[in-house]
Amino acid sequence: MKGYIVRRLGYCLLSLFLLSLTIFFFVRVTGDPATLLVEPGASAADIAAIHHQFGLDQPLWVQYALFMASLLSGDLGQSFYYRMPVLELYLARLPNSLMLAVVAMSFSLLIGIPSGIMA
């Protein structure tokens, strides 16, 4: 039983690592995040300053290491689009997401149980 639990925890950690790697690289592949933070027509110096401020001028592996270090310390980072901490955005939207989940589950139960009984 202990081996099973250790193996499942290993799979869980591997899944979380791959998920973090995927999220990190999808954000980087979709384009330069600095373009979201500067005004249209910004100079190259402004873009370089944003790159330096957010560490986007460092190699990807260093950026990922910093991303993981901040993630493990509980800092989810700064939203490039909304320019505010991601944790605040997440917590602000959590009540509506939970309400949506409860309503969807209610509809599923109201439709699924009678359908299952009739089938």
ChimeraX commands (.cxc) that place a marker at each C-alpha (Angstrom):
marker #1 position 0.00,0.00,0.00 radius 0.5
marker #1 position 2.86,2.36,0.84 radius 0.5
marker #1 position 4.37,1.77,-2.61 radius 0.5
marker #1 position 1.06,2.58,-4.27 radius 0.5
marker #1 position 0.75,5.87,-2.36 radius 0.5
marker #1 position 4.35,6.86,-3.15 radius 0.5
marker #1 position 3.84,6.03,-6.83 radius 0.5
marker #1 position 0.63,8.08,-6.97 radius 0.5
marker #1 position 2.34,11.03,-5.26 radius 0.5
marker #1 position 5.14,10.77,-7.81 radius 0.5
marker #1 position 2.61,10.86,-10.66 radius 0.5
marker #1 position 0.94,13.86,-9.01 radius 0.5
marker #1 position 4.24,15.77,-8.77 radius 0.5
marker #1 position 5.12,14.87,-12.36 radius 0.5
marker #1 position 1.72,16.09,-13.54 radius 0.5
marker #1 position 2.08,19.37,-11.65 radius 0.5
marker #1 position 5.58,19.88,-13.07 radius 0.5
marker #1 position 4.40,19.24,-16.63 radius 0.5
marker #1 position 1.41,21.54,-16.11 radius 0.5
marker #1 position 3.64,24.36,-14.85 radius 0.5
marker #1 position 6.03,23.83,-17.76 radius 0.5
marker #1 position 3.15,23.93,-20.23 radius 0.5
marker #1 position 1.65,27.10,-18.76 radius 0.5
marker #1 position 5.03,28.83,-18.66 radius 0.5
marker #1 position 5.91,28.03,-22.25 radius 0.5
marker #1 position 2.45,28.78,-23.67 radius 0.5
marker #1 position 2.66,32.27,-22.19 radius 0.5
marker #1 position 6.09,32.73,-23.81 radius 0.5
marker #1 position 5.13,31.18,-27.18 radius 0.5
marker #1 position 2.06,33.37,-27.69 radius 0.5
marker #1 position 4.23,36.45,-28.10 radius 0.5
marker #1 position 6.25,38.96,-26.19 radius 0.5
marker #1 position 4.44,39.82,-22.92 radius 0.5
marker #1 position 6.20,43.19,-22.86 radius 0.5
marker #1 position 4.07,44.37,-25.78 radius 0.5
marker #1 position 1.00,44.17,-23.52 radius 0.5
marker #1 position 2.64,46.38,-20.93 radius 0.5
marker #1 position 3.82,49.28,-23.07 radius 0.5
marker #1 position 1.83,51.90,-24.90 radius 0.5
marker #1 position 1.39,51.48,-28.66 radius 0.5
marker #1 position 4.35,53.02,-30.44 radius 0.5
marker #1 position 6.65,52.68,-27.41 radius 0.5
marker #1 position 10.35,53.03,-27.99 radius 0.5
marker #1 position 12.80,50.14,-27.92 radius 0.5
marker #1 position 14.18,51.53,-24.66 radius 0.5
marker #1 position 10.74,51.27,-23.02 radius 0.5
marker #1 position 10.36,47.67,-24.17 radius 0.5
marker #1 position 13.88,46.86,-22.94 radius 0.5
marker #1 position 13.03,48.39,-19.55 radius 0.5
marker #1 position 9.93,46.18,-19.28 radius 0.5
marker #1 position 12.00,43.14,-20.27 radius 0.5
marker #1 position 14.48,43.94,-17.51 radius 0.5
marker #1 position 11.77,44.74,-14.92 radius 0.5
marker #1 position 10.01,41.39,-15.38 radius 0.5
marker #1 position 13.15,39.36,-16.07 radius 0.5
marker #1 position 12.16,38.66,-19.67 radius 0.5
marker #1 position 15.70,39.46,-20.80 radius 0.5
marker #1 position 17.07,36.36,-19.07 radius 0.5
marker #1 position 17.33,32.88,-20.64 radius 0.5
marker #1 position 14.13,30.80,-20.57 radius 0.5
marker #1 position 15.51,28.30,-18.08 radius 0.5
marker #1 position 16.33,31.14,-15.64 radius 0.5
marker #1 position 12.86,32.62,-16.16 radius 0.5
marker #1 position 11.31,29.20,-15.48 radius 0.5
marker #1 position 13.43,28.72,-12.35 radius 0.5
marker #1 position 12.32,32.12,-11.04 radius 0.5
marker #1 position 8.72,31.31,-11.98 radius 0.5
marker #1 position 8.84,28.05,-10.02 radius 0.5
marker #1 position 10.58,29.65,-7.03 radius 0.5
marker #1 position 7.91,32.34,-6.78 radius 0.5
marker #1 position 5.16,29.79,-7.37 radius 0.5
marker #1 position 6.42,27.57,-4.56 radius 0.5
marker #1 position 6.56,30.58,-2.23 radius 0.5
marker #1 position 2.90,31.35,-2.96 radius 0.5
marker #1 position 3.45,34.26,-5.33 radius 0.5
marker #1 position 1.48,33.59,-8.52 radius 0.5
marker #1 position 3.04,36.57,-10.24 radius 0.5
marker #1 position 1.72,39.63,-11.98 radius 0.5
marker #1 position -0.84,39.51,-14.77 radius 0.5
marker #1 position 0.63,40.98,-17.92 radius 0.5
marker #1 position -2.82,41.89,-19.21 radius 0.5
marker #1 position -4.55,43.27,-16.09 radius 0.5
marker #1 position -1.35,44.57,-14.43 radius 0.5
marker #1 position -2.28,43.29,-11.00 radius 0.5
marker #1 position -1.36,40.22,-8.91 radius 0.5
marker #1 position -2.76,36.97,-10.30 radius 0.5
marker #1 position -3.85,35.80,-6.84 radius 0.5
marker #1 position -6.11,38.87,-6.49 radius 0.5
marker #1 position -7.64,38.17,-9.92 radius 0.5
marker #1 position -8.16,34.52,-9.01 radius 0.5
marker #1 position -9.80,35.29,-5.66 radius 0.5
marker #1 position -12.02,37.98,-7.19 radius 0.5
marker #1 position -13.36,35.51,-9.74 radius 0.5
marker #1 position -13.58,32.48,-7.44 radius 0.5
marker #1 position -17.12,33.13,-6.07 radius 0.5
marker #1 position -18.62,33.38,-9.57 radius 0.5
marker #1 position -16.76,30.26,-10.68 radius 0.5
marker #1 position -18.03,28.32,-7.67 radius 0.5
marker #1 position -21.59,29.54,-8.32 radius 0.5
marker #1 position -21.33,28.43,-11.93 radius 0.5
marker #1 position -20.04,25.02,-10.81 radius 0.5
marker #1 position -22.91,24.59,-8.35 radius 0.5
marker #1 position -25.52,25.53,-10.96 radius 0.5
marker #1 position -23.95,23.20,-13.55 radius 0.5
marker #1 position -23.85,20.34,-11.02 radius 0.5
marker #1 position -27.48,20.98,-10.09 radius 0.5
marker #1 position -28.56,20.80,-13.73 radius 0.5
marker #1 position -26.51,17.64,-14.20 radius 0.5
marker #1 position -28.14,15.99,-11.22 radius 0.5
marker #1 position -31.64,17.16,-12.14 radius 0.5
marker #1 position -31.28,15.83,-15.68 radius 0.5
marker #1 position -28.88,12.93,-15.12 radius 0.5
marker #1 position -30.60,11.10,-12.26 radius 0.5
marker #1 position -34.07,10.99,-13.88 radius 0.5
marker #1 position -32.50,10.04,-17.22 radius 0.5
marker #1 position -30.55,7.26,-15.55 radius 0.5
marker #1 position -33.63,5.97,-13.78 radius 0.5
marker #1 position -35.67,6.00,-16.99 radius 0.5
marker #1 position -32.90,4.24,-18.92 radius 0.5
marker link #1:1,2 radius 0.2
marker link #1:2,3 radius 0.2
marker link #1:3,4 radius 0.2
marker link #1:4,5 radius 0.2
marker link #1:5,6 radius 0.2
marker link #1:6,7 radius 0.2
marker link #1:7,8 radius 0.2
marker link #1:8,9 radius 0.2
marker link #1:9,10 radius 0.2
marker link #1:10,11 radius 0.2
marker link #1:11,12 radius 0.2
marker link #1:12,13 radius 0.2
marker link #1:13,14 radius 0.2
marker link #1:14,15 radius 0.2
marker link #1:15,16 radius 0.2
marker link #1:16,17 radius 0.2
marker link #1:17,18 radius 0.2
marker link #1:18,19 radius 0.2
marker link #1:19,20 radius 0.2
marker link #1:20,21 radius 0.2
marker link #1:21,22 radius 0.2
marker link #1:22,23 radius 0.2
marker link #1:23,24 radius 0.2
marker link #1:24,25 radius 0.2
marker link #1:25,26 radius 0.2
marker link #1:26,27 radius 0.2
marker link #1:27,28 radius 0.2
marker link #1:28,29 radius 0.2
marker link #1:29,30 radius 0.2
marker link #1:30,31 radius 0.2
marker link #1:31,32 radius 0.2
marker link #1:32,33 radius 0.2
marker link #1:33,34 radius 0.2
marker link #1:34,35 radius 0.2
marker link #1:35,36 radius 0.2
marker link #1:36,37 radius 0.2
marker link #1:37,38 radius 0.2
marker link #1:38,39 radius 0.2
marker link #1:39,40 radius 0.2
marker link #1:40,41 radius 0.2
marker link #1:41,42 radius 0.2
marker link #1:42,43 radius 0.2
marker link #1:43,44 radius 0.2
marker link #1:44,45 radius 0.2
marker link #1:45,46 radius 0.2
marker link #1:46,47 radius 0.2
marker link #1:47,48 radius 0.2
marker link #1:48,49 radius 0.2
marker link #1:49,50 radius 0.2
marker link #1:50,51 radius 0.2
marker link #1:51,52 radius 0.2
marker link #1:52,53 radius 0.2
marker link #1:53,54 radius 0.2
marker link #1:54,55 radius 0.2
marker link #1:55,56 radius 0.2
marker link #1:56,57 radius 0.2
marker link #1:57,58 radius 0.2
marker link #1:58,59 radius 0.2
marker link #1:59,60 radius 0.2
marker link #1:60,61 radius 0.2
marker link #1:61,62 radius 0.2
marker link #1:62,63 radius 0.2
marker link #1:63,64 radius 0.2
marker link #1:64,65 radius 0.2
marker link #1:65,66 radius 0.2
marker link #1:66,67 radius 0.2
marker link #1:67,68 radius 0.2
marker link #1:68,69 radius 0.2
marker link #1:69,70 radius 0.2
marker link #1:70,71 radius 0.2
marker link #1:71,72 radius 0.2
marker link #1:72,73 radius 0.2
marker link #1:73,74 radius 0.2
marker link #1:74,75 radius 0.2
marker link #1:75,76 radius 0.2
marker link #1:76,77 radius 0.2
marker link #1:77,78 radius 0.2
marker link #1:78,79 radius 0.2
marker link #1:79,80 radius 0.2
marker link #1:80,81 radius 0.2
marker link #1:81,82 radius 0.2
marker link #1:82,83 radius 0.2
marker link #1:83,84 radius 0.2
marker link #1:84,85 radius 0.2
marker link #1:85,86 radius 0.2
marker link #1:86,87 radius 0.2
marker link #1:87,88 radius 0.2
marker link #1:88,89 radius 0.2
marker link #1:89,90 radius 0.2
marker link #1:90,91 radius 0.2
marker link #1:91,92 radius 0.2
marker link #1:92,93 radius 0.2
marker link #1:93,94 radius 0.2
marker link #1:94,95 radius 0.2
marker link #1:95,96 radius 0.2
marker link #1:96,97 radius 0.2
marker link #1:97,98 radius 0.2
marker link #1:98,99 radius 0.2
marker link #1:99,100 radius 0.2
marker link #1:100,101 radius 0.2
marker link #1:101,102 radius 0.2
marker link #1:102,103 radius 0.2
marker link #1:103,104 radius 0.2
marker link #1:104,105 radius 0.2
marker link #1:105,106 radius 0.2
marker link #1:106,107 radius 0.2
marker link #1:107,108 radius 0.2
marker link #1:108,109 radius 0.2
marker link #1:109,110 radius 0.2
marker link #1:110,111 radius 0.2
marker link #1:111,112 radius 0.2
marker link #1:112,113 radius 0.2
marker link #1:113,114 radius 0.2
marker link #1:114,115 radius 0.2
marker link #1:115,116 radius 0.2
marker link #1:116,117 radius 0.2
marker link #1:117,118 radius 0.2
marker link #1:118,119 radius 0.2
view
